[in-house]
Amino acid sequence: MTTTINNTEKAGNSSMAVIAELGPKFASRAAKHDADGTFVAENFQEMREHKLFSAAIPVELGGGGASHADMCQVLRELARYDGATALSFSMHSHLLATLNFRVRNNMEPSSEPALRRIATEELVLVSTGGSDWLEGSGELTKVDGGYQFSGRKIFGSGSPAGDLLLTTGVYNDLEAGPSVMHFAVNMHDAGVTVMQDWDTMGMRGTGSNSVQIENVFVPEGGISLTRPQGVWHRFFDVISPLALSLIMSVYLGIAESARDIAVDQAGKKRDDTMVQDQVGELDNELLIAQTSIGEMIRMATEYNPPSLEQSNLIARHKTIATNAAIRTVEKSLAVAGGQAYFRGLGLERRFRDVQAARFHPIQEKRQHRFSGRIALGLDPIE
């Protein structure tokens, strides 16, 4: 039987039913995709068929109506089966969450047409935010009716299956100075090339290739936001809780699955007092990650006006949760013992995958500076 997102059911339960159906299949493929460094293409195709890429779009716009908290839970559960598929999906999901925010808050230009199209065609969104952040990248040149855009974007998760690249470019305005513009690029445009250069230590199935863009036209009406380059902007106060709560839910799922594998292994030596101590220590670390990520989800779902104070809290929780998730997996290896060194147990892959949490903005040392400057009454960015 095939399970799809059914608007007559509670959306969150329906989404989780899809994961329960697809997850074991994804888990059976995970080790091979990891070993070969290949994109999880068949997983994405099955997710499309089950309408997961439109699950978070409001029902009235043609989607499944799943809440933000629902999607965090979906990603957390999906990561138990395959962290790479979950992380790639989280990149699509956080872009969708931002489009939803724009519609809910009647922001112009409206994202409603884009959401309707995504729901109708079950489009996959690709993010470049991890490489662009405050500075943006790529060159915009003014032409009649819009801009010509060229650039190279890295960390394009899901790019082999992508339909729309939500990205930024830099326009050197003679009066205002360098400005970062936000817009979408059709991944099927002749000027767009997916480089197939993703060969990494972990998260090897995400397909996070570089994307080369050459002379692609961006219409004036396609610019959703223009902001000064290198300066903290309200946009980041909007996206920080939405994006990081979804992304970190993936790493929580990885940590929880590692813990379960380790404790199952430890059952063979449960009377060993050293093992008992190790399991207790492991569960403390996991609780830190669960608590911190739970707070991130609460901030993202209990609506508060976007603010620098909230962004600061989210950034601090991201660092805390990252370190706790990594320590959870490290301690899982200790609990499982020598068997953890064998790839077949699955801990070795989770150990490599969880390391990727370090590299999502804001990275730890930058977060320390960011939060320290705010505490001292300075602008968050030098």
C-alpha positions, 0 to 999 in steps of 0.5 A: 500500500502507498501512503500519501499526504492526505488532507483529510487526515492530520497532516503530521500523522500522515507525514510520519506514516510516509516516513514509516513506510519509506524509512526502512527502504532508505536505510537499506540503501544508505550504506551503499550510497555512502560507500559510493558517494552517490546521491540518494536519487531514488529516495528523492523520487519516492518522496516526490511520489508521496508528496513530501516536498509539498507537505509543509505547504498550506492546504489552501495553496495545494500542499499537505498542511504539515506544521513546522513542528511536524516537519522537524519531527519528520526530519528527526525520524527520517535521519534515524534511517538515513542522515544524508537523505534527511539533511538534503530534505531539510535544505528544501524544507527550510526554504519552504518554511521561509516562503510560508513565512512570507505568505503568512505575513503578507510580504511583497513580492508574494510567495503564494504563486511559488508555493502553488507551483511547488505544490502542483509540480512537487518541485525540489528547492536547492539552497546556497545559504550555507556558502553565501550567508551575509556576503552573498556571491556571484555577479549581477549585471543590470540589463533591460528588464532585470539582471544577468547573473553568473557565479559558482555556488557550493553546498547545493544539497539535493542539486541532482534532483533540484528544480529551483535554486534559491540563491543570492547575487551581488549587485554593485550599485554606484550609489548604494554600494554592494547590495545582495539580492535574493532570487530563484534560478531555474535549475534546468536553465541551459546556463546552470551546471551541476558540477558533480564534485561532492566527495566528502568525509560524511553526508556523502549521499546529499548530492551537495555539489557546486552549481555553476551559473553562467549568464542566467537572466533574473527578471526585476520582478524575481528579486524577493529581497535586496539588502546591504552586503555583509550587514546583519539584516532582519532576513536573518532574524526570520530565517535563523529559527526556521532553518536551524530548528529543521536542520538540527532536527536531522542531527538529533535523529542521527544522535538518537539512532546512534544511542539506540544502536550502542545501547542495544550492543551494550545489552550483552555486557549490561552487568559491567559497571563501566558500561553502566556509567558510560550509558548514563553519561551518553544519555546525559549528552543526548538530553542536552541535544534534545533539550536545546533543539526542542527549545529551537523548535519552540521558538520557531513554532510559538510565533514571536516577532523576529528579533536579534535577541531571538537570533542570538538564542538560536545561534547559541542553542545551535552550538550547544546542540551541535556539540552535544550531538557529536559527543552523543555519537562519540560516546555511543562508539565507546559504549558499543566497544570494538564492534563500533569500529566495523562499518556494518554496525552503522555507527561509523557512518553516523560518526562521520555524518554528525560532524557536518553539524559543525559547518552550518552557519553560524559556526561555533567560533563565529557564534561566540564572537556574534553573541559576545558582541551582542552582550557587550552592546555592539553590532553583531557583525564587525 
